[in-house]
Amino acid sequence: MSNFTCNKCGGTNDAETSPTGAAVSPMQEIPFSNDYWKKIQSIACSSCWAEWKEMEVKVINEYRLNMIEREHRQTLKRFMHDFLNVDGTSESAGQAPQAVASEWTPES
Ligand SMILES: [Zn+2]
């Protein structure tokens, strides 16, 4: 029985049901201990999270994002949501789900 599925790679924590044949585990540490990040943790495996952390640096550099700017933080969040497939549908790629967006406070 698996109780964790990664939205990005589809891997689960049970090797028998995981599409890759190997069990994956949820990301280990979350930046903030709040509901928003716990949700992210519930849908992102540790290796996909590590991939995002590399991508994040590229995105920040590429788009010259300044984390002091709220608008820039929102941009970064949109990229993260797309990358990790947070809402689990390709339809909303490019957009952060409203419910999640409203919960997100980058510095809290
Ligand atoms: Zn994954």
Residues whose N, C-alpha, C, O or C-beta is under 5 A from the ligand:
A	BS01	ZN	C6 K8 C9 C45 C48
